[in-house]
């Protein structure tokens, strides 16, 4: 059961982040808000890295990242070893990101989905658990590739 969620965005998603934070808190979840805290221009990679590291380090169970499309924050989060992030703009993707890929980070695009649909996607994602089964070997292989890559970089 998820109890702690990291949250982060750039200025394009500030308004959506505020709504998502309130939604998560209404569910009794602890939210660590990594910003941004206004609509001033920002660099989403800085926020996405901090959020992803909080998950990789075990400080948060899962995370929600948002920017205009969700793509940039997902790309950044996936650079952090141990993190699997997915852009989720439909219910099926939100569900499969968890059930098949064991993603700990959901990325949303504030210019792609509206507030109510974003909440629906988030609820679907939170209610879905990794199923293992045939997908377990695939996720294990992703981890192996990541380990091979990070060990050759040292």
Buried (B, 14 or more C-beta within 10 A) or exposed (E): EBEBBBBBBBBBBBBBBBBBBEBBEEEEBEBBBBBBEEEEEBEBBBBBBBBBBBBBEEEBBBBBBBBBBBEBBBBBBBEBBBBBBBBBBEBEBBBBBBBBBBBBBBBBBBEBBEBEBBBBBBBBBBEBEBEEEEBEEEBEEEBEEBEEEEEEEE
